[in-house]
């Protein structure tokens, strides 16, 4: 069963298709990710290291930027990203 969904090879995040627990290992296609913290189904997980201010890429498009560094396997959500549509910051 697929646990994450990556729709574009440029993506640096994936959508979780199931609830993931800290320590779970996702082995799918050509990726292996150890989950760093609990991530609910429908939320996103980092599939690459993302530095502060780097773009968050989903479906091949930038949807926002990181407000702090995000490690592979970390939950990607409102606590560590800012959506470009909501941001008045110049990045």
N, C-alpha and C positions, 0 to 999 in steps of 0.2 A: 504494500500500500504506500502510495506517495504521501510524504509528510509535509512537503513544501512545494510551492509553485513558483517557478522562475519562467517568465514569458519572453525575456529578451536577453541575449548574451551580455549586453552592456549593464544589466541590473547589478546593483551591489547589495540588494536586499531580496528576500523571498517572502511570499505570503504563506503563513502556516495553515495547513489544511486540517490539522488536529491540534489539540492542546499539547504543548511540549513542556516537560519538566526539566529542571536543572539537572545536568549530567546526561540527559538523553543524547544519543549519537544519531545523527541523520546521515545515512549513506544512500545517496541517490544520484543517478546519472554519474557525473564525474566529480561530485563534491562529497566531502565528509566534514560535518560540522558538529562540534560538541556544544550543546546548549548551555549558556552561561547562567540563565535565570528563567523562571517560569514564564511561558509565553502562551497566551490564550489563542485558540483557533481564530483565524481571521486577522490576527496581528502580524507584524513583520519581524523578521530575523535578519541580522547582518550576515552576508555571505562573503564579505571582504572587509579588511580593515578600513575604517572611515575616519579620517582626521577631522578635527574641528574645522568648520566652515566648508568642508567638502560637500559636494552635491549628493543628495539621496536620489538614486536612480531606480525607478520602478516602471516596468513596461517600456523600457528604453528611453524614458523621459525623466528629466529632473523634476522632482515634486517638492523639494525643499533642501535644507542644508543642516548639517550636524551642528549643534550648539556645544557639543563636547565630543571627545574622541569616542568611537564606538568600535568595540572588538568583534571579531568574527564570533558568531553565536549569541550575541547580545540582542535583547529585545530592542526594537526600533519603534519608538512611539513618541508621544508629546513631551516626555521628560528629557529627550536628547535630540530632538529635531524641531525645526521650525519650518512650516510650510511656506513656500514662496508666495502663494496667494495671500497669506495673512501677514507677511513680513513687510515692514516699512524699512528694514535695514538694507544697506547696500553691501552686498557680499562680493 
